[in-house]
Amino acid sequence: MAVLMLALVLASCGKSDVPSGMKRVESDFIEYEFFVPTAWNVDVSNGFAAASDASGRTVSMTQVTPESGYESIDDYYRNHYMKTLGDTFRGVTLTESYTENFQLGNVPACKYTLSFKIGDKEYTALQAVGAYKYHLYIFTYFATVENFEGGLESANKMIENIRF
């Protein structure tokens, strides 16, 4: 009995409880805890965590190691990452930013809302960018303009529950 108890304690070390209504996204490639609503489909085949719901709302969590020379998360985002987005998507426009008093899970972060186009469809995205150790972690939630608000509460719950 004591051996079984010890095994259960050791198996649970380091993992947070799964928030109500969510499931853990697991992969050998990710070094953080990431939770999505239980009804969402998970994909970790590309080396990063991603999930989507039946309406096409999508979230992903990517890791980047920026070159030196950036003074802050906001400096990197505005002066490098936004250019990368502009090279990939049409009409990328930053509509809101929160650069203080925000967290990606349990680390300091910045939060951005932006719009862009893929083909003829207009999308809205929320990105939360946090620094942990030597990396930046970028949480992205995006959906068509008409579907964005309907998934925002779930996206914010995902952001709150990320653990490094």
Secondary structure, DSSP 8 states (H G I E B T S, - for coil): -HHHHHHHHHHHTT-----TTEEEE--TT--SBEEEETTSEEE-TTSSEEEE-TT--EEEEEEE---S---SHHHHIIIIIHHHHHHHSEEEEEEEEE-SS-EETTEEEEEEEEEEEETTEEEEEEEEEEEETTEEEEEEEEEEHHHHHHHHHHHHHHHHH-B-
